């Protein structure tokens, strides 16, 4: 069977004036089902997704998304739905945030063509279509390279007049054998990415983020990363 499992614990902290992180949101998945006040499903398949993915994202199918043993499980299966030959799950947080520290404890899949990812997307397309309004990739990996991760931030203008900043594939230990803490810190000046408290990439976002291609969608430095993301 061609499948993957992604197990998560998710928490968010903000940085008050005292200089200490303050926990404001978390989900430890300690129930027996997904909390609809915290999560919603995205469903469908190509042509609605732009990454040429092979799966159909389902809703309410426990074989694809379930909570068990204090973990969220996201699992892909070979199954024909519509024109897709696989099913999987894709979830959005119902809350949105601007700035903070985000920590996700996860064990990643191992296997060819698997693409586990934890992203942040803008609540509104204030500055235009993707990725003019921004995208933050907290973690992306590949199942055939389960000891590497990448961090990326997208901006600049609507595709194809876009730009991005990102890390190279960064090697750690095998993420499929144990849980690891993937952390992301975001403030008005900078974004920072960590694995198990080790910083491996940072990006300056307090600057002109226009790609200088097409029409400039921004009027101030730091845009589009001054708006709420989920």
N, C-alpha and C positions, 0 to 999 in steps of 0.2 A: 504494500500500500504506500502511496506517495503522500506523505503528510508532514505537517510540522506542528510544534507546540510552542507557544510563547506564554510565559507565566509572569505576572506582574504584581507589584505593589507600588502604589503611586502616592506621592505626597507633594505638597507645595508649601513653601515658606516665603514670607516677605521680610524685608530688611527695614525695620523701623529706625527711628532716629538714634536709638541707643547703640546701634551697631551690632545687635544680636539678631539672628534669624528667629522669626516667630511663625510657628505652624498655623496655617489658616485653612488648610484643606487636606484631606487624605482619604484613601480607600484601601483598606487591607484585605478586601474580598473575604471577609469572615462569615458571610452568610451562605445561602445555597443558591442564590440567583443574582444576576446583575441588577444593580440599583438604578432604576429608571430616572431617579432624580439627579443622578451623576453622569449617566452615559446614555447615548443614543446610537442607533445603528445607521451606517450608510449601506445602501444596497445597490446591486446592479453589476454591470460589466461593461466592456467595450461596446459602443464607442464613447461611453460616458467617462471613462478613465483614460488619462493621457499617457500612461506608461506601458501600453501594450501588454497588460497583465493577462494571464491565462484563466484566472478564476472568476467565479461569480460570487459576489458578496451577499450572504444571506442574512435574514433576520429571524430570530426565534428558533434557530436550529441548534440544539445542544451539541450536535456532533462538531459544529464549527466554533461556537462560543458558549462557554459554560463557566460556572464558578464551583470549584470543589477543593476541599482541603486547604482553604485559605488562600487560594490562587485563582486568578483569571486564566483560563485556558483558551487560546485561539488556535484552531487546528484546521488544516486543509485536507480535503478528501477528493479522490477521483470520483466525480459524479457529473453527469450531463445535465446542465440546466441552461435553457435557452440555447445559445451557440457556444457556451463554455463547457469545458470538459472537467473542470475542478470547481469546488466550492471552498469558501473560507469566510473569515469575518473581518469587519472593519468598524471601529468604534470611534465616536467623538465624545469628548467631555461636554457636558451641558454648561459648565462654568467657563468663563473667559477671564484672562488676566493680562495685565501689562506690567512687566518686570517681576522678578522674584527668583527663587531657587526651586528647581523642579528635580525630584529624585525618583527614579523608577528602578525597582529591583526586578531583574528579569533573567530568565534563562532562554537562550536563543536556539533556533533550530539548526540542524545539520542536514545537508542534502542539496543536490544540484537544483538550480532554478528557484530556490527559496529566497525571499527578500523581506526579512523582518524589518520593520521601520517604526519609529516613534517620531511623529511630526507635530508641529504647531501651525495652524492656519488662521488667517484673519477672520474675525467675526463678520466684518463687512468688507466689500471690495471698494473701500474708500478711495483708493488711488488708481483703480482700474483693474482689468482682468489679470489673471495669473501671469507672472508673479509680481506685478507692479505693487500690489498691496501686501506683498511679503509672504515668505514661507520659511519656517525654522525647522530644520531636521536635527532633532536631538540625537538620534541614533539611526543609522542604516547599516545593515550588514548583508552578507551573502552566505547562503547555506553551504556553498562549496568552499568558502573561506571563513569558517566559523570562528576563527581566532582574530578577525579584523573588524574594525568599525570605521565609519566616516561621520564627520559633522559638516553640515552645509547650511548656509543661509542664502535665500534667493530674494532678489529685488531688481530695481533698475528701470523697469518698464514692462508693458505687456509683451508676451512672447510674440515674435522672436527678438524683440528689442530689449532683452533682459540681460541680467548679469548675476553673478554669485560669488561668494567666498566660501572656501571649504578646505578641510584637512585632506591630506592624502589618506589612502588606506593605512590605518594605524594598527599595528599588530600587538595583541595582548595574549592572554591564554585562551584556551578553547571555551567559548561562551556557551557551548551546548552541554557542558558537563556539570555546571554549577551556576548558582545565581550570582549576578554582579550588579553593582550600583552604577547606573548611568545617570549622571547629574548634569544639569544645565543651569547656569546663572546668567541673568539678563538684567542690566540696568540701563540708564539713559545713555551711557557712554560705550559700553562694551558687552559682549557676550562671551561666555567661557564654557567649555565642555570638559567633562571629567569621566573617567572610569575608575571606580573604587578609589575615589578622592585624588587620583592622579590627573592633573590638567594636561590635555593633549592638543587643544586648539583654542584660540581666542580670535575674536573679530571686532574691529572698531566699527561701531555703527553711528557714532556721533560725527557724521560727515555727510557730504553730498553723495547720495547713493544712486543718483541717476546714472544710467548707462551711457549717456550722451549719444543715444541712438533714438530716432523718432522724437515725439513730443515729450517734454519733461513733465511727469505727473506730480512732481513734488514742488513745494514752495518753501520748505524749511529743511535744514540739516536734520538728520535722524529719521526723517520719514522714509519708509512706512512703519518703522518700528516704534511708533508712539501711540498705537491703537491696541485694543484688546484682541488677544489670540486665544483659541481653544486647542 
